[in-house]
Amino acid sequence: MNKEVVIVGGGPAGMLMGLLLAQEKVNVAVLEKNKDLSRDFRGETIAPGSVYLLKKLGVFPALEKHGFIKVRKIKMYDREEKLFSVNFDELDHPQKFGIDMPQPVVLEALKEKALTYPNFSYIEGATCTDLIKDGEKVVGVRYKESEQEFELRSKLVIGAEGRYSRLQTLGNFQVQKKEFDRDLIWFKVPKPIDWEEGNLIKVYKNDHVIILPTYPDYLRVGTYISLGGNREIKQKGISSFIDKVCTIEPRLRKPMNETIKSWEDTTLLKIFTAHLDNWANDGLILIGDSAHTMSPILGQGVNIAMQDAFKLLPYVTNGLKEHSGALPADLFTDFIEKRKKQVSFVASFQSRQEQNLAASSPFQCTIRKVKMKLLDKAPFKNKVMRRLQYGIVENETMEV
Ligand SMILES: Cc1cc2nc3c(=O)[nH]c(=O)nc-3n(C[C@H](O)[C@H](O)[C@H](O)COP(=O)(O)OP(=O)(O)OC[C@H]3O[C@@H](n4cnc5c(N)ncnc54)[C@H](O)[C@@H]3O)c2cc1C
């Protein structure tokens, strides 16, 4: 079977890319290793920039039908003292809120829309196992579906298979991987009735929690522990973990006592970032987490993955018109350069926030307080936030 483009991975980057190409009448297939789109604790917050694009694509009514939580604010407090806040209403953009909703609903809506185009196919339960090559050029993929091997030939393979990308290895890409010196523990609790709107970061001394209101009526809560500290913290028992969190945010005591009965009710996450030096070979390009796995700070992974797809679209459609065989890697040089700038802008902002959260001595905690209060008052605050939340680089629009 032949396609013009094969996309490996039906996450936010791959599914959106599939829809965009389908709309451009490109003969495209998305391969997804899972048989359904259910995921938990992944990318539930979609930044306002991506919401804007989903609206433009006509996908938003399906999301409204399901329901979501509007995210209009991000706040940081040292216990009860406000350090920093951003209100999306004050940012210079027509889209004033992000949304929080289960990622499968968003993926399903993208898939359903794409399936209305006869040139789009979605192959579920299909794990890409290898690249087909003609010399050095990638000319398709091999995949397994129900224990059977298949081949799909194409002019371009787009790798969008997330943080554990196989195509990174198969394409011999150089990866700069950074393991964090802390692990993250996540859990979900029912949202207290009088809980305020917005994503909240609370710090206290050398500890902190991240609290995200989550659809329909939950809070997703994350807190760091020292690397390898999992065994130590588990030995102390779940009640001591509840104490640790509630010392920072006492309002979590009741919902945690009612819901977090054992470590089974929490999830431990290894945090790492990974950045590729190069994202493309002849006939192959990687986008989303496959090309750049971000820190979870400020929930930007989905936003950047979706922006990658939007920005890549014209390069692919023009390339398909100009080339009869595998699309050459240099077609994507400009795209990669521009996207790397945005990725590195977000990554360095995240890294500074990581350092702030990692403050351990009283002196570092005081510096954090001063820095965040200064940032809160800085004249460039909204400009920085606009670039983060909408992915808008100077003189650029995100029009579809
Ligand atoms: C705990 C946690 C919380 C997060 N919260 C947020 C948040 O609130 N907001 C936010 O913006 N980001 C968040 N992120 C990051 C976000 O989830 C990712 O950045 C985003 O999902 C990346 O999208 P993607 O399409 O590149 O990859 P993925 O979403 O990882 O999708 C990759 C897809 O490829 C499929 N696949 C993998 N290998 C193969 C193969 N060989 N063959 C076929 N298919 C394959 C996978 O099954 C998957 O469906 C979070 C991440 C973590 C870990």
The ligand as a Gaussian input file, in Angstrom:
#p B3LYP/6-31G(d) Opt

LIG

0 1
 C        2.313000      13.526000      33.858000
 C        2.283000      14.381000      32.662000
 C        1.380000      15.428000      32.643000
 C        1.320000      16.268000      31.543000
 N        0.430000      17.288000      31.565000
 C        0.382000      18.122000      30.518000
 C       -0.579000      19.172000      30.461000
 O       -1.413000      19.352000      31.350000
 N       -0.564000      19.981000      29.370000
 C        0.319000      19.794000      28.342000
 O        0.303000      20.589000      27.378000
 N        1.212000      18.794000      28.357000
 C        1.258000      17.943000      29.403000
 N        2.130000      16.902000      29.380000
 C        2.959000      16.652000      28.200000
 C        2.106000      16.100000      27.071000
 O        1.362000      14.980000      27.493000
 C        2.983000      15.724000      25.867000
 O        3.899000      16.757000      25.625000
 C        2.123000      15.555000      24.600000
 O        1.190000      14.533000      24.799000
 C        3.021000      15.253000      23.403000
 O        2.227000      14.932000      22.300000
 P        2.792000      13.975000      21.150000
 O        1.676000      13.835000      20.171000
 O        4.100000      14.458000      20.683000
 O        3.105000      12.582000      21.873000
 P        2.163000      11.596000      22.710000
 O        1.027000      12.329000      23.306000
 O        3.063000      10.849000      23.608000
 O        1.566000      10.627000      21.616000
 C        2.358000       9.641000      20.979000
 C        1.450000       8.558000      20.425000
 O        2.250000       7.658000      19.660000
 C        1.858000       6.318000      19.940000
 N        3.024000       5.460000      19.644000
 C        4.173000       5.354000      20.335000
 N        5.025000       4.494000      19.739000
 C        4.380000       4.047000      18.636000
 C        4.747000       3.138000      17.603000
 N        5.942000       2.533000      17.572000
 N        3.847000       2.885000      16.619000
 C        2.619000       3.498000      16.614000
 N        2.237000       4.372000      17.580000
 C        3.106000       4.657000      18.566000
 C        1.478000       6.371000      21.418000
 O        0.612000       5.306000      21.759000
 C        0.790000       7.731000      21.508000
 O       -0.595000       7.658000      21.256000
 C        2.202000      16.038000      30.456000
 C        3.099000      14.978000      30.466000
 C        3.152000      14.151000      31.565000
 C        4.112000      13.009000      31.567000

